[in-house]
Amino acid sequence: MLSERAQSDIRALRARYPVAQSALLPALLRAQEELGWVPPEALAEVARLLDLPVEVVAEVASFYTLIFTEPVGRHVVQLCTNVSCLLSGAEEVRRRVEERLGIRAGQTTPDGRVTLLAVECLAACDQAPCAIVDEQRYGPLTPEAAVRLVEELP
């Protein structure tokens, strides 16, 4: 599933750390970089390359919001739903972005352009309400600024 280059990169990551589990997150990110997401077959391959139980790899992958274990669009918009963001207007931000994209959180636009995700916490309470768009954090966001962000995605 993973290219020889990606496998080689993951082996190099493993060699860099004294404990295999230390290489797990960067290895998952490398697999995702190549595939766009990390399907079950890639989880198994990463487990094999790092000599870790596949259950451990799957647990780590499911914990981090930046690791996608389901197919996603070309752009991923993650909206924080934690209490600081909710108290600062995150619900209205989400509603307006959903309205503009014509989808609900947890869905991808029919053209595959944007996946919208509601996530528990982005660790940026000082920037509430906030979002991560393609690994770049934005905040504090007004509903208008959030809509502009998704409109400007190529």
N, CA, C and O atoms as a GROMACS GRO file, in nm:
protein
  616
    1MET      N    1   0.082  -0.119   0.000
    1MET     CA    2   0.000   0.000   0.000
    1MET      C    3   0.087   0.126   0.000
    1MET      O    4   0.068   0.214  -0.084
    2LEU      N    5   0.181   0.135   0.094
    2LEU     CA    6   0.272   0.250   0.096
    2LEU      C    7   0.384   0.228  -0.005
    2LEU      O    8   0.430   0.116  -0.026
    3SER      N    9   0.426   0.337  -0.066
    3SER     CA   10   0.535   0.328  -0.162
    3SER      C   11   0.664   0.286  -0.092
    3SER      O   12   0.676   0.294   0.030
    4GLU      N   13   0.761   0.241  -0.172
    4GLU     CA   14   0.892   0.206  -0.117
    4GLU      C   15   0.953   0.327  -0.046
    4GLU      O   16   1.017   0.313   0.058
    5ARG      N   17   0.934   0.444  -0.104
    5ARG     CA   18   0.989   0.567  -0.045
    5ARG      C   19   0.929   0.593   0.094
    5ARG      O   20   1.001   0.624   0.188
    6ALA      N   21   0.797   0.580   0.105
    6ALA     CA   22   0.732   0.602   0.234
    6ALA      C   23   0.776   0.496   0.335
    6ALA      O   24   0.801   0.528   0.451
    7GLN      N   25   0.787   0.372   0.292
    7GLN     CA   26   0.834   0.266   0.381
    7GLN      C   27   0.976   0.296   0.429
    7GLN      O   28   1.008   0.278   0.547
    8SER      N   29   1.060   0.340   0.338
    8SER     CA   30   1.198   0.374   0.373
    8SER      C   31   1.201   0.490   0.473
    8SER      O   32   1.277   0.488   0.569
    9ASP      N   33   1.116   0.590   0.449
    9ASP     CA   34   1.108   0.704   0.542
    9ASP      C   35   1.066   0.659   0.681
    9ASP      O   36   1.120   0.706   0.781
   10ILE      N   37   0.970   0.567   0.688
   10ILE     CA   38   0.922   0.518   0.817
   10ILE      C   39   1.030   0.435   0.886
   10ILE      O   40   1.047   0.444   1.008
   11ARG      N   41   1.102   0.356   0.810
   11ARG     CA   42   1.214   0.281   0.869
   11ARG      C   43   1.320   0.376   0.926
   11ARG      O   44   1.376   0.352   1.032
   12ALA      N   45   1.345   0.484   0.852
   12ALA     CA   46   1.443   0.584   0.899
   12ALA      C   47   1.393   0.653   1.027
   12ALA      O   48   1.472   0.680   1.117
   13LEU      N   49   1.263   0.679   1.034
   13LEU     CA   50   1.206   0.735   1.156
   13LEU      C   51   1.228   0.639   1.273
   13LEU      O   52   1.267   0.681   1.382
   14ARG      N   53   1.203   0.512   1.249
   14ARG     CA   54   1.219   0.410   1.354
   14ARG      C   55   1.364   0.406   1.403
   14ARG      O   56   1.389   0.394   1.523
   15ALA      N   57   1.457   0.417   1.311
   15ALA     CA   58   1.600   0.412   1.348
   15ALA      C   59   1.642   0.534   1.430
   15ALA      O   60   1.740   0.528   1.505
   16ARG      N   61   1.569   0.642   1.417
   16ARG     CA   62   1.603   0.766   1.486
   16ARG      C   63   1.568   0.764   1.635
   16ARG      O   64   1.625   0.840   1.713
   17TYR      N   65   1.475   0.677   1.674
   17TYR     CA   66   1.426   0.675   1.812
   17TYR      C   67   1.463   0.545   1.883
   17TYR      O   68   1.460   0.438   1.821
   18PRO      N   69   1.498   0.552   2.011
   18PRO     CA   70   1.532   0.430   2.084
   18PRO      C   71   1.410   0.342   2.113
   18PRO      O   72   1.424   0.222   2.134
   19VAL      N   73   1.290   0.401   2.114
   19VAL     CA   74   1.166   0.328   2.140
   19VAL      C   75   1.076   0.343   2.018
   19VAL      O   76   1.049   0.455   1.973
   20ALA      N   77   1.030   0.231   1.965
   20ALA     CA   78   0.951   0.232   1.842
   20ALA      C   79   0.829   0.322   1.852
   20ALA      O   80   0.795   0.391   1.755
   21GLN      N   81   0.762   0.323   1.965
   21GLN     CA   82   0.641   0.402   1.979
   21GLN      C   83   0.667   0.552   1.961
   21GLN      O   84   0.576   0.626   1.926
   22SER      N   85   0.789   0.596   1.986
   22SER     CA   86   0.824   0.736   1.967
   22SER      C   87   0.816   0.777   1.820
   22SER      O   88   0.795   0.894   1.789
   23ALA      N   89   0.832   0.682   1.730
   23ALA     CA   90   0.826   0.710   1.587
   23ALA      C   91   0.685   0.698   1.531
   23ALA      O   92   0.662   0.725   1.413
   24LEU      N   93   0.590   0.657   1.614
   24LEU     CA   94   0.457   0.626   1.564
   24LEU      C   95   0.384   0.745   1.504
   24LEU      O   96   0.336   0.736   1.391
   25LEU      N   97   0.375   0.855   1.575
   25LEU     CA   98   0.302   0.970   1.522
   25LEU      C   99   0.365   1.022   1.393
   25LEU      O  100   0.292   1.045   1.296
   26PRO      N  101   0.497   1.043   1.386
   26PRO     CA  102   0.554   1.087   1.259
   26PRO      C  103   0.534   0.984   1.147
   26PRO      O  104   0.518   1.022   1.031
   27ALA      N  105   0.534   0.856   1.181
   27ALA     CA  106   0.512   0.753   1.079
   27ALA      C  107   0.369   0.759   1.026
   27ALA      O  108   0.347   0.745   0.905
   28LEU      N  109   0.273   0.780   1.114
   28LEU     CA  110   0.133   0.794   1.070
   28LEU      C  111   0.116   0.917   0.982
   28LEU      O  112   0.045   0.913   0.881
   29LEU      N  113   0.180   1.026   1.020
   29LEU     CA  114   0.173   1.147   0.938
   29LEU      C  115   0.236   1.125   0.801
   29LEU      O  116   0.187   1.177   0.701
   30ARG      N  117   0.344   1.048   0.795
   30ARG     CA  118   0.409   1.018   0.666
   30ARG      C  119   0.316   0.934   0.579
   30ARG      O  120   0.305   0.959   0.459
   31ALA      N  121   0.251   0.835   0.639
   31ALA     CA  122   0.156   0.753   0.563
   31ALA      C  123   0.041   0.839   0.512
   31ALA      O  124  -0.002   0.825   0.397
   32GLN      N  125  -0.008   0.928   0.596
   32GLN     CA  126  -0.118   1.015   0.555
   32GLN      C  127  -0.075   1.113   0.446
   32GLN      O  128  -0.152   1.144   0.356
   33GLU      N  129   0.048   1.160   0.455
   33GLU     CA  130   0.101   1.250   0.352
   33GLU      C  131   0.093   1.182   0.215
   33GLU      O  132   0.061   1.247   0.115
   34GLU      N  133   0.122   1.055   0.212
   34GLU     CA  134   0.121   0.983   0.085
   34GLU      C  135  -0.019   0.947   0.038
   34GLU      O  136  -0.050   0.957  -0.080
   35LEU      N  137  -0.105   0.905   0.131
   35LEU     CA  138  -0.236   0.850   0.092
   35LEU      C  139  -0.352   0.948   0.107
   35LEU      O  140  -0.459   0.925   0.052
   36GLY      N  141  -0.330   1.056   0.180
   36GLY     CA  142  -0.438   1.151   0.205
   36GLY      C  143  -0.518   1.117   0.329
   36GLY      O  144  -0.586   1.203   0.385
   37TRP      N  145  -0.511   0.994   0.373
   37TRP     CA  146  -0.572   0.946   0.497
   37TRP      C  147  -0.503   0.816   0.532
   37TRP      O  148  -0.417   0.770   0.457
   38VAL      N  149  -0.538   0.755   0.646
   38VAL     CA  150  -0.469   0.633   0.689
   38VAL      C  151  -0.572   0.520   0.701
   38VAL      O  152  -0.632   0.500   0.807
   39PRO      N  153  -0.591   0.446   0.592
   39PRO     CA  154  -0.687   0.334   0.595
   39PRO      C  155  -0.634   0.219   0.680
   39PRO      O  156  -0.516   0.217   0.715
   40PRO      N  157  -0.720   0.123   0.714
   40PRO     CA  158  -0.679   0.010   0.798
   40PRO      C  159  -0.555  -0.063   0.745
   40PRO      O  160  -0.471  -0.106   0.823
   41GLU      N  161  -0.543  -0.076   0.614
   41GLU     CA  162  -0.426  -0.145   0.556
   41GLU      C  163  -0.298  -0.068   0.585
   41GLU      O  164  -0.193  -0.128   0.608
   42ALA      N  165  -0.306   0.064   0.583
   42ALA     CA  166  -0.188   0.145   0.613
   42ALA      C  167  -0.155   0.140   0.763
   42ALA      O  168  -0.037   0.140   0.800
   43LEU      N  169  -0.257   0.134   0.847
   43LEU     CA  170  -0.232   0.118   0.991
   43LEU      C  171  -0.154  -0.011   1.015
   43LEU      O  172  -0.058  -0.013   1.092
   44ALA      N  173  -0.196  -0.117   0.948
   44ALA     CA  174  -0.128  -0.247   0.963
   44ALA      C  175   0.014  -0.240   0.911
   44ALA      O  176   0.106  -0.298   0.970
   45GLU      N  177   0.033  -0.168   0.801
   45GLU     CA  178   0.168  -0.158   0.744
   45GLU      C  179   0.260  -0.078   0.836
   45GLU      O  180   0.376  -0.115   0.855
   46VAL      N  181   0.210   0.032   0.891
   46VAL     CA  182   0.289   0.110   0.986
   46VAL      C  183   0.323   0.025   1.107
   46VAL      O  184   0.436   0.029   1.157
   47ALA      N  185   0.226  -0.053   1.156
   47ALA     CA  186   0.251  -0.142   1.270
   47ALA      C  187   0.363  -0.240   1.238
   47ALA      O  188   0.452  -0.263   1.319
   48ARG      N  189   0.357  -0.298   1.118
   48ARG     CA  190   0.460  -0.394   1.078
   48ARG      C  191   0.597  -0.327   1.069
   48ARG      O  192   0.696  -0.381   1.118
   49LEU      N  193   0.602  -0.209   1.007
   49LEU     CA  194   0.730  -0.139   0.989
   49LEU      C  195   0.792  -0.098   1.123
   49LEU      O  196   0.914  -0.093   1.137
   50LEU      N  197   0.707  -0.068   1.222
   50LEU     CA  198   0.758  -0.026   1.352
   50LEU      C  199   0.762  -0.140   1.453
   50LEU      O  200   0.805  -0.122   1.567
   51ASP      N  201   0.716  -0.256   1.411
   51ASP     CA  202   0.709  -0.373   1.499
   51ASP      C  203   0.629  -0.342   1.625
   51ASP      O  204   0.672  -0.368   1.737
   52LEU      N  205   0.509  -0.286   1.602
   52LEU     CA  206   0.416  -0.254   1.710
   52LEU      C  207   0.285  -0.328   1.686
   52LEU      O  208   0.254  -0.360   1.571
   53PRO      N  209   0.208  -0.356   1.790
   53PRO     CA  210   0.076  -0.416   1.769
   53PRO      C  211  -0.014  -0.320   1.692
   53PRO      O  212  -0.014  -0.200   1.718
   54VAL      N  213  -0.090  -0.372   1.598
   54VAL     CA  214  -0.178  -0.288   1.518
   54VAL      C  215  -0.279  -0.216   1.606
   54VAL      O  216  -0.324  -0.106   1.572
   55GLU      N  217  -0.317  -0.276   1.719
   55GLU     CA  218  -0.412  -0.211   1.810
   55GLU      C  219  -0.353  -0.082   1.867
   55GLU      O  220  -0.425   0.017   1.882
   56VAL      N  221  -0.226  -0.083   1.898
   56VAL     CA  222  -0.159   0.037   1.950
   56VAL      C  223  -0.158   0.146   1.843
   56VAL      O  224  -0.185   0.262   1.871
   57VAL      N  225  -0.126   0.108   1.721
   57VAL     CA  226  -0.122   0.203   1.610
   57VAL      C  227  -0.260   0.261   1.586
   57VAL      O  228  -0.274   0.382   1.568
   58ALA      N  229  -0.363   0.178   1.587
   58ALA     CA  230  -0.500   0.223   1.566
   58ALA      C  231  -0.546   0.316   1.678
   58ALA      O  232  -0.614   0.415   1.653
   59GLU      N  233  -0.509   0.285   1.802
   59GLU     CA  234  -0.546   0.371   1.915
   59GLU      C  235  -0.485   0.510   1.900
   59GLU      O  236  -0.553   0.610   1.921
   60VAL      N  237  -0.359   0.516   1.865
   60VAL     CA  238  -0.293   0.646   1.848
   60VAL      C  239  -0.355   0.722   1.732
   60VAL      O  240  -0.381   0.842   1.743
   61ALA      N  241  -0.379   0.654   1.621
   61ALA     CA  242  -0.439   0.718   1.504
   61ALA      C  243  -0.576   0.775   1.536
   61ALA      O  244  -0.611   0.884   1.490
   62SER      N  245  -0.655   0.703   1.614
   62SER     CA  246  -0.791   0.750   1.645
   62SER      C  247  -0.792   0.861   1.749
   62SER      O  248  -0.890   0.935   1.759
   63PHE      N  249  -0.685   0.874   1.826
   63PHE     CA  250  -0.678   0.977   1.930
   63PHE      C  251  -0.653   1.116   1.871
   63PHE      O  252  -0.714   1.214   1.916
   64TYR      N  253  -0.566   1.126   1.773
   64TYR     CA  254  -0.525   1.256   1.721
   64TYR      C  255  -0.616   1.302   1.608
   64TYR      O  256  -0.641   1.229   1.513
   65THR      N  257  -0.667   1.427   1.620
   65THR     CA  258  -0.759   1.479   1.519
   65THR      C  259  -0.689   1.510   1.386
   65THR      O  260  -0.756   1.526   1.285
   66LEU      N  261  -0.558   1.517   1.386
   66LEU     CA  262  -0.487   1.544   1.260
   66LEU      C  263  -0.453   1.417   1.183
   66LEU      O  264  -0.394   1.424   1.076
   67ILE      N  265  -0.489   1.302   1.237
   67ILE     CA  266  -0.474   1.175   1.165
   67ILE      C  267  -0.613   1.133   1.120
   67ILE      O  268  -0.703   1.117   1.203
   68PHE      N  269  -0.630   1.117   0.991
   68PHE     CA  270  -0.762   1.084   0.937
   68PHE      C  271  -0.770   0.936   0.905
   68PHE      O  272  -0.697   0.885   0.821
   69THR      N  273  -0.861   0.867   0.973
   69THR     CA  274  -0.879   0.724   0.952
   69THR      C  275  -1.000   0.696   0.862
   69THR      O  276  -1.039   0.581   0.844
   70GLU      N  277  -1.057   0.801   0.807
   70GLU     CA  278  -1.164   0.792   0.707
   70GLU      C  279  -1.122   0.884   0.592
   70GLU      O  280  -1.047   0.979   0.613
   71PRO      N  281  -1.170   0.855   0.470
   71PRO     CA  282  -1.136   0.943   0.358
   71PRO      C  283  -1.181   1.087   0.384
   71PRO      O  284  -1.286   1.110   0.444
   72VAL      N  285  -1.100   1.181   0.339
   72VAL     CA  286  -1.132   1.323   0.355
   72VAL      C  287  -1.119   1.393   0.220
   72VAL      O  288  -1.062   1.340   0.125
   73GLY      N  289  -1.173   1.515   0.215
   73GLY     CA  290  -1.163   1.595   0.094
   73GLY      C  291  -1.023   1.650   0.075
   73GLY      O  292  -0.933   1.626   0.155
   74ARG      N  293  -1.006   1.725  -0.033
   74ARG     CA  294  -0.876   1.786  -0.061
   74ARG      C  295  -0.836   1.886   0.048
   74ARG      O  296  -0.718   1.906   0.075
   75HIS      N  297  -0.936   1.948   0.108
   75HIS     CA  298  -0.914   2.042   0.219
   75HIS      C  299  -0.992   1.992   0.339
   75HIS      O  300  -1.104   1.942   0.326
   76VAL      N  301  -0.933   2.006   0.458
   76VAL     CA  302  -0.999   1.964   0.581
   76VAL      C  303  -1.012   2.085   0.673
   76VAL      O  304  -0.913   2.150   0.707
   77VAL      N  305  -1.135   2.114   0.711
   77VAL     CA  306  -1.166   2.224   0.802
   77VAL      C  307  -1.211   2.162   0.934
   77VAL      O  308  -1.312   2.093   0.940
   78GLN      N  309  -1.134   2.189   1.040
   78GLN     CA  310  -1.168   2.138   1.173
   78GLN      C  311  -1.211   2.255   1.260
   78GLN      O  312  -1.134   2.349   1.283
   79LEU      N  313  -1.334   2.248   1.309
   79LEU     CA  314  -1.387   2.353   1.395
   79LEU      C  315  -1.389   2.303   1.539
   79LEU      O  316  -1.441   2.195   1.568
   80CYS      N  317  -1.334   2.382   1.629
   80CYS     CA  318  -1.330   2.346   1.770
   80CYS      C  319  -1.470   2.357   1.831
   80CYS      O  320  -1.543   2.452   1.805
   81THR      N  321  -1.505   2.258   1.914
   81THR     CA  322  -1.635   2.257   1.981
   81THR      C  323  -1.621   2.256   2.133
   81THR      O  324  -1.718   2.230   2.204
   82ASN      N  325  -1.502   2.284   2.184
   82ASN     CA  326  -1.482   2.281   2.328
   82ASN      C  327  -1.546   2.403   2.393
   82ASN      O  328  -1.586   2.497   2.324
   83VAL      N  329  -1.555   2.402   2.524
   83VAL     CA  330  -1.632   2.502   2.596
   83VAL      C  331  -1.585   2.645   2.569
   83VAL      O  332  -1.668   2.734   2.552
   84SER      N  333  -1.456   2.670   2.565
   84SER     CA  334  -1.407   2.806   2.540
   84SER      C  335  -1.454   2.857   2.404
   84SER      O  336  -1.496   2.972   2.391
   85CYS      N  337  -1.446   2.771   2.305
   85CYS     CA  338  -1.490   2.811   2.171
   85CYS      C  339  -1.642   2.826   2.165
   85CYS      O  340  -1.693   2.919   2.103
   86LEU      N  341  -1.714   2.734   2.230
   86LEU     CA  342  -1.860   2.744   2.231
   86LEU      C  343  -1.906   2.874   2.296
   86LEU      O  344  -1.996   2.940   2.245
   87LEU      N  345  -1.844   2.910   2.407
   87LEU     CA  346  -1.881   3.034   2.475
   87LEU      C  347  -1.844   3.158   2.394
   87LEU      O  348  -1.895   3.267   2.420
   88SER      N  349  -1.756   3.142   2.297
   88SER     CA  350  -1.710   3.254   2.215
   88SER      C  351  -1.776   3.257   2.077
   88SER      O  352  -1.739   3.338   1.993
   89GLY      N  353  -1.874   3.170   2.054
   89GLY     CA  354  -1.949   3.177   1.928
   89GLY      C  355  -1.922   3.067   1.828
   89GLY      O  356  -1.957   3.082   1.711
   90ALA      N  357  -1.862   2.957   1.870
   90ALA     CA  358  -1.827   2.850   1.776
   90ALA      C  359  -1.950   2.787   1.709
   90ALA      O  360  -1.942   2.744   1.594
   91GLU      N  361  -2.062   2.782   1.781
   91GLU     CA  362  -2.182   2.722   1.723
   91GLU      C  363  -2.229   2.799   1.600
   91GLU      O  364  -2.267   2.740   1.499
   92GLU      N  365  -2.226   2.931   1.608
   92GLU     CA  366  -2.266   3.014   1.494
   92GLU      C  367  -2.164   3.002   1.381
   92GLU      O  368  -2.201   3.000   1.263
   93VAL      N  369  -2.035   2.993   1.415
   93VAL     CA  370  -1.932   2.972   1.313
   93VAL      C  371  -1.959   2.842   1.239
   93VAL      O  372  -1.959   2.839   1.116
   94ARG      N  373  -1.984   2.734   1.313
   94ARG     CA  374  -2.013   2.603   1.251
   94ARG      C  375  -2.137   2.610   1.163
   94ARG      O  376  -2.137   2.561   1.050
   95ARG      N  377  -2.243   2.671   1.217
   95ARG     CA  378  -2.369   2.680   1.141
   95ARG      C  379  -2.350   2.753   1.009
   95ARG      O  380  -2.401   2.709   0.906
   96ARG      N  381  -2.278   2.863   1.011
   96ARG     CA  382  -2.258   2.943   0.889
   96ARG      C  383  -2.168   2.870   0.789
   96ARG      O  384  -2.194   2.876   0.668
   97VAL      N  385  -2.065   2.800   0.837
   97VAL     CA  386  -1.977   2.725   0.746
   97VAL      C  387  -2.055   2.608   0.685
   97VAL      O  388  -2.044   2.582   0.566
   98GLU      N  389  -2.134   2.538   0.767
   98GLU     CA  390  -2.217   2.429   0.714
   98GLU      C  391  -2.311   2.481   0.606
   98GLU      O  392  -2.327   2.420   0.500
   99GLU      N  393  -2.373   2.594   0.635
   99GLU     CA  394  -2.466   2.655   0.539
   99GLU      C  395  -2.395   2.690   0.408
   99GLU      O  396  -2.447   2.663   0.300
  100ARG      N  397  -2.278   2.748   0.418
  100ARG     CA  398  -2.204   2.789   0.298
  100ARG      C  399  -2.158   2.670   0.216
  100ARG      O  400  -2.163   2.673   0.093
  101LEU      N  401  -2.114   2.564   0.284
  101LEU     CA  402  -2.065   2.445   0.213
  101LEU      C  403  -2.178   2.351   0.170
  101LEU      O  404  -2.159   2.268   0.081
  102GLY      N  405  -2.294   2.365   0.232
  102GLY     CA  406  -2.406   2.277   0.200
  102GLY      C  407  -2.391   2.138   0.258
  102GLY      O  408  -2.448   2.042   0.206
  103ILE      N  409  -2.313   2.126   0.365
  103ILE     CA  410  -2.292   1.997   0.433
  103ILE      C  411  -2.298   2.020   0.583
  103ILE      O  412  -2.300   2.134   0.629
  104ARG      N  413  -2.300   1.912   0.658
  104ARG     CA  414  -2.294   1.918   0.803
  104ARG      C  415  -2.155   1.872   0.848
  104ARG      O  416  -2.082   1.808   0.774
  105ALA      N  417  -2.121   1.907   0.971
  105ALA     CA  418  -1.994   1.861   1.027
  105ALA      C  419  -1.990   1.709   1.020
  105ALA      O  420  -2.088   1.641   1.052
  106GLY      N  421  -1.875   1.656   0.979
  106GLY     CA  422  -1.859   1.512   0.962
  106GLY      C  423  -1.879   1.468   0.818
  106GLY      O  424  -1.869   1.349   0.788
  107GLN      N  425  -1.909   1.562   0.729
  107GLN     CA  426  -1.934   1.528   0.589
  107GLN      C  427  -1.831   1.596   0.498
  107GLN      O  428  -1.757   1.685   0.538
  108THR      N  429  -1.830   1.548   0.374
  108THR     CA  430  -1.744   1.604   0.269
  108THR      C  431  -1.834   1.656   0.158
  108THR      O  432  -1.936   1.594   0.126
  109THR      N  433  -1.796   1.768   0.098
  109THR     CA  434  -1.876   1.822  -0.012
  109THR      C  435  -1.883   1.719  -0.124
  109THR      O  436  -1.789   1.641  -0.143
  110PRO      N  437  -1.993   1.718  -0.200
  110PRO     CA  438  -2.008   1.618  -0.307
  110PRO      C  439  -1.894   1.616  -0.408
  110PRO      O  440  -1.864   1.511  -0.466
  111ASP      N  441  -1.829   1.731  -0.429
  111ASP     CA  442  -1.718   1.736  -0.525
  111ASP      C  443  -1.585   1.692  -0.462
  111ASP      O  444  -1.482   1.690  -0.530
  112GLY      N  445  -1.587   1.655  -0.334
  112GLY     CA  446  -1.465   1.608  -0.267
  112GLY      C  447  -1.369   1.720  -0.230
  112GLY      O  448  -1.254   1.692  -0.193
  113ARG      N  449  -1.413   1.844  -0.239
  113ARG     CA  450  -1.324   1.957  -0.215
  113ARG      C  451  -1.297   1.980  -0.066
  113ARG      O  452  -1.182   2.004  -0.028
  114VAL      N  453  -1.400   1.975   0.018
  114VAL     CA  454  -1.384   2.011   0.159
  114VAL      C  455  -1.451   1.909   0.250
  114VAL      O  456  -1.564   1.868   0.227
  115THR      N  457  -1.378   1.868   0.353
  115THR     CA  458  -1.435   1.790   0.463
  115THR      C  459  -1.444   1.883   0.582
  115THR      O  460  -1.347   1.950   0.617
  116LEU      N  461  -1.560   1.886   0.646
  116LEU     CA  462  -1.583   1.969   0.763
  116LEU      C  463  -1.594   1.879   0.886
  116LEU      O  464  -1.676   1.788   0.889
  117LEU      N  465  -1.511   1.905   0.986
  117LEU     CA  466  -1.510   1.824   1.107
  117LEU      C  467  -1.529   1.911   1.230
  117LEU      O  468  -1.470   2.019   1.241
  118ALA      N  469  -1.611   1.865   1.323
  118ALA     CA  470  -1.623   1.928   1.454
  118ALA      C  471  -1.532   1.847   1.547
  118ALA      O  472  -1.550   1.726   1.560
  119VAL      N  473  -1.437   1.912   1.609
  119VAL     CA  474  -1.341   1.842   1.695
  119VAL      C  475  -1.349   1.896   1.837
  119VAL      O  476  -1.389   2.011   1.859
  120GLU      N  477  -1.309   1.813   1.931
  120GLU     CA  478  -1.327   1.846   2.073
  120GLU      C  479  -1.239   1.962   2.118
  120GLU      O  480  -1.287   2.050   2.190
  121CYS      N  481  -1.114   1.966   2.080
  121CYS     CA  482  -1.027   2.074   2.128
  121CYS      C  483  -0.908   2.090   2.035
  121CYS      O  484  -0.846   1.992   1.993
  122LEU      N  485  -0.876   2.214   2.004
  122LEU     CA  486  -0.759   2.243   1.920
  122LEU      C  487  -0.647   2.308   2.000
  122LEU      O  488  -0.549   2.355   1.944
  123ALA      N  489  -0.662   2.311   2.133
  123ALA     CA  490  -0.559   2.364   2.223
  123ALA      C  491  -0.522   2.508   2.191
  123ALA      O  492  -0.405   2.545   2.192
  124ALA      N  493  -0.625   2.588   2.163
  124ALA     CA  494  -0.602   2.729   2.134
  124ALA      C  495  -0.712   2.813   2.197
  124ALA      O  496  -0.772   2.898   2.130
  125CYS      N  497  -0.739   2.790   2.324
  125CYS     CA  498  -0.848   2.860   2.392
  125CYS      C  499  -0.831   3.012   2.388
  125CYS      O  500  -0.930   3.085   2.391
  126ASP      N  501  -0.709   3.058   2.381
  126ASP     CA  502  -0.684   3.202   2.373
  126ASP      C  503  -0.721   3.259   2.237
  126ASP      O  504  -0.721   3.381   2.220
  127GLN      N  505  -0.754   3.173   2.141
  127GLN     CA  506  -0.791   3.217   2.006
  127GLN      C  507  -0.934   3.176   1.973
  127GLN      O  508  -0.969   3.161   1.855
  128ALA      N  509  -1.016   3.156   2.074
  128ALA     CA  510  -1.153   3.106   2.054
  128ALA      C  511  -1.243   3.211   1.991
  128ALA      O  512  -1.231   3.330   2.019
  129PRO      N  513  -1.334   3.166   1.904
  129PRO     CA  514  -1.344   3.033   1.846
  129PRO      C  515  -1.238   3.015   1.738
  129PRO      O  516  -1.202   3.109   1.668
  130CYS      N  517  -1.190   2.894   1.727
  130CYS     CA  518  -1.080   2.870   1.633
  130CYS      C  519  -1.107   2.750   1.544
  130CYS      O  520  -1.199   2.671   1.566
  131ALA      N  521  -1.023   2.739   1.443
  131ALA     CA  522  -1.033   2.629   1.347
  131ALA      C  523  -0.893   2.596   1.297
  131ALA      O  524  -0.801   2.677   1.307
  132ILE      N  525  -0.880   2.476   1.244
  132ILE     CA  526  -0.760   2.439   1.171
  132ILE      C  527  -0.806   2.406   1.030
  132ILE      O  528  -0.894   2.323   1.008
  133VAL      N  529  -0.744   2.473   0.934
  133VAL     CA  530  -0.773   2.450   0.793
  133VAL      C  531  -0.644   2.402   0.728
  133VAL      O  532  -0.546   2.477   0.720
  134ASP      N  533  -0.644   2.278   0.683
  134ASP     CA  534  -0.525   2.220   0.621
  134ASP      C  535  -0.399   2.242   0.706
  134ASP      O  536  -0.296   2.286   0.655
  135GLU      N  537  -0.409   2.211   0.833
  135GLU     CA  538  -0.298   2.215   0.929
  135GLU      C  539  -0.256   2.356   0.971
  135GLU      O  540  -0.156   2.372   1.042
  136GLN      N  541  -0.330   2.458   0.929
  136GLN     CA  542  -0.301   2.596   0.970
  136GLN      C  543  -0.411   2.643   1.065
  136GLN      O  544  -0.529   2.635   1.032
  137ARG      N  545  -0.371   2.692   1.183
  137ARG     CA  546  -0.470   2.736   1.281
  137ARG      C  547  -0.515   2.879   1.252
  137ARG      O  548  -0.435   2.964   1.211
  138TYR      N  549  -0.644   2.905   1.274
  138TYR     CA  550  -0.703   3.037   1.256
  138TYR      C  551  -0.789   3.069   1.378
  138TYR      O  552  -0.859   2.983   1.430
  139GLY      N  553  -0.782   3.193   1.424
  139GLY     CA  554  -0.866   3.234   1.533
  139GLY      C  555  -0.813   3.362   1.595
  139GLY      O  556  -0.696   3.396   1.575
  140PRO      N  557  -0.895   3.431   1.668
  140PRO     CA  558  -1.037   3.406   1.684
  140PRO      C  559  -1.112   3.434   1.553
  140PRO      O  560  -1.077   3.525   1.478
  141LEU      N  561  -1.214   3.353   1.528
  141LEU     CA  562  -1.290   3.362   1.404
  141LEU      C  563  -1.429   3.419   1.427
  141LEU      O  564  -1.498   3.381   1.521
  142THR      N  565  -1.468   3.508   1.340
  142THR     CA  566  -1.608   3.547   1.333
  142THR      C  567  -1.674   3.453   1.232
  142THR      O  568  -1.604   3.390   1.153
  143PRO      N  569  -1.805   3.442   1.233
  143PRO     CA  570  -1.871   3.360   1.131
  143PRO      C  571  -1.834   3.405   0.989
  143PRO      O  572  -1.815   3.322   0.900
  144GLU      N  573  -1.825   3.534   0.969
  144GLU     CA  574  -1.791   3.587   0.837
  144GLU      C  575  -1.650   3.548   0.795
  144GLU      O  576  -1.627   3.511   0.680
  145ALA      N  577  -1.557   3.557   0.888
  145ALA     CA  578  -1.418   3.520   0.857
  145ALA      C  579  -1.407   3.372   0.827
  145ALA      O  580  -1.332   3.332   0.738
  146ALA      N  581  -1.482   3.289   0.898
  146ALA     CA  582  -1.479   3.145   0.874
  146ALA      C  583  -1.535   3.112   0.737
  146ALA      O  584  -1.480   3.028   0.665
  147VAL      N  585  -1.644   3.177   0.699
  147VAL     CA  586  -1.702   3.156   0.566
  147VAL      C  587  -1.604   3.199   0.459
  147VAL      O  588  -1.587   3.131   0.358
  148ARG      N  589  -1.539   3.313   0.480
  148ARG     CA  590  -1.438   3.361   0.384
  148ARG      C  591  -1.325   3.260   0.367
  148ARG      O  592  -1.279   3.235   0.256
  149LEU      N  593  -1.281   3.201   0.478
  149LEU     CA  594  -1.175   3.099   0.472
  149LEU      C  595  -1.213   2.984   0.379
  149LEU      O  596  -1.134   2.944   0.294
  150VAL      N  597  -1.334   2.931   0.394
  150VAL     CA  598  -1.373   2.818   0.310
  150VAL      C  599  -1.400   2.861   0.166
  150VAL      O  600  -1.378   2.783   0.073
  151GLU      N  601  -1.446   2.983   0.148
  151GLU     CA  602  -1.469   3.032   0.011
  151GLU      C  603  -1.338   3.048  -0.064
  151GLU      O  604  -1.334   3.031  -0.186
  152GLU      N  605  -1.231   3.081   0.006
  152GLU     CA  606  -1.102   3.107  -0.058
  152GLU      C  607  -1.019   2.981  -0.081
  152GLU      O  608  -0.911   2.989  -0.140
  153LEU      N  609  -1.067   2.866  -0.036
  153LEU     CA  610  -0.994   2.742  -0.062
  153LEU      C  611  -0.997   2.710  -0.211
  153LEU      O  612  -1.102   2.720  -0.274
  154PRO      N  613  -0.882   2.673  -0.268
  154PRO     CA  614  -0.881   2.644  -0.412
  154PRO      C  615  -0.960   2.518  -0.447
  154PRO      O  616  -0.969   2.480  -0.564
   0.00000   0.00000   0.00000
